[in-house]
Amino acid sequence: MKKILTSLALLGLVVAGTAAIAAEGEHNAAAPTHFPINEPKEMSWSFAGPFGTYDKAQLQRGLKVYKEVCSACHSMNLVAFRTLEGLGYSEAQVKTLAAEYTIHDGPNDAGDMFDRPGKPSDHFPSPFPNEQAAASANGG
């Protein structure tokens, strides 16, 4: 009987020691313990899922931000002006927007390169001339 009680006591100590080690392993030294961590809330987005839709006014504001801020450093030279009709712009608005940009084109009949106003079939010009030359050389 004494052997059984000693074995049970020893087993209890082993289990308690294992639980203490597991509890120490769960505590991460890098995890903050002085404030509760709130899990992020599940959000419902209009553009989520296969049937999601985008807010056209929001996309148009995004284009405005791109033109005023981002276009100084970032290129959209793979995007044609005509695709802006998908953002809710009319054909006349797209032509007007494209004409605001100067497109380096050519050569003309004399073999010279020249600048002209943009057309809806043109792509957004790159902010850096070397990107524009590379895109032209690669057929873009």
Secondary structure, 3 states (H helix, E strand, C coil): CHHHHHHHHHHHHHHHHHHHHHHHHHCCCCCCCCCCCCCCCCCCCCCCCCCCCCCHHHHHHHHHHHHHCHHHCCCCCCCEHHHHHHHCCCHHHHHHHHHCCEEEECCCCCCCCEEEECCCCCECCCCCHHHHHHHHHCCC
